[in-house]
Amino acid sequence: MKKIAVSVALGVSLVAISGSSLGSSALGQTNDHAPAALKSAEELKHDKKESWTYIKPDLSLGEYDAIQIVPTVVYQGPDAQFDNIPMAEREKFAGILTEALKEKMVKSFKVVGAPAADAMRLKFTIVGATKTTTGVGTVSSVMPIGALTNAYKSITGQKGSFSGSVLLAFELFDSKTGELLAAAVRREAPDALDITATLSTTDTVKAVASAVADKLRARLAAAKSAAPGGR
């Protein structure tokens, strides 16, 4: 029963988180299908909108004390969703996410550079991104009407006015066997009241990276502690 409880808890947590550019016309197509070029694509199940999840049946993380962080990659599939963002920018965003993961994960796990018997392997893929309307988002956040609107959006978990977003996929494997433990696709955006995140698309990505890395770290640590033999 403990293993089932851990799987359910991690699944609920993942639902709470989250190549060539096809431009704005491609946005939102993950409502219909998971990113086709992901290794975990066939395992992912649709939750709602752009949210997809897989959790290994009876998953237990109690045996994992370490985590191997694979450098974040830029999605190269034909269904990439990058809103005409240049490749150099996409690669920069990937680097930002990798650094955030290293910074956060070390608080709960031993971070290793190679496969190990007690290590999970974590891989993030940036599937898409939308641009922040530089300057406009900041102004809308501080003007009275904009501030009120964004306060409501913050409470309800919506992104702020004119704020960009990042479509992320993460896959968690056993680092030795390569077995898929969990995977998810989510579109993430900064808290609607985070004014600094509206200064540029890069600032938006930094805010998203920090929040996602910290949230995932906490939930993986909680799932490990709840598992038999976890601590």
FENFENPE-V34032 format. One record per backbone hydrogen bond with DSSP energy under -1.0 kcal/mol. CO is the residue of the C=O (numbers start at 1). NH is the residue of the N-H. If there is no record, write none. Layout:
# FENFENPE-V34032
co,nh
CO,NH
CO,NH
This chain:
# FENFENPE-V34032
co,nh
1,5
2,6
3,7
4,8
5,9
6,10
7,11
8,12
9,13
10,14
11,15
12,16
13,17
23,26
24,27
26,29
28,31
29,32
29,33
35,38
38,41
40,43
40,44
45,53
48,51
51,47
51,48
52,185
53,45
54,183
56,59
61,64
65,110
66,120
67,112
68,122
73,126
77,80
81,129
82,85
86,90
87,91
88,92
89,93
90,94
91,95
92,96
93,97
94,98
95,99
96,100
97,101
98,102
99,103
100,104
101,105
102,106
104,107
105,108
105,109
110,67
116,119
118,65
118,66
119,175
120,68
121,173
122,70
123,171
124,73
125,169
126,75
127,81
128,167
132,134
133,137
134,136
135,139
136,140
137,141
138,142
139,143
143,147
144,148
145,149
146,150
147,151
148,152
149,153
150,154
151,155
152,156
153,158
160,163
162,133
165,130
166,188
167,127
167,128
168,186
169,125
170,184
171,123
172,181
172,182
173,121
174,178
179,174
181,56
182,172
183,54
184,170
185,52
186,168
188,166
191,194
193,195
195,198
196,199
200,204
201,205
202,206
203,207
204,208
205,209
206,210
207,211
208,212
209,213
210,214
211,215
212,216
213,217
214,218
215,219
216,220
217,221
218,222
219,223
220,224
221,225
222,226
227,230
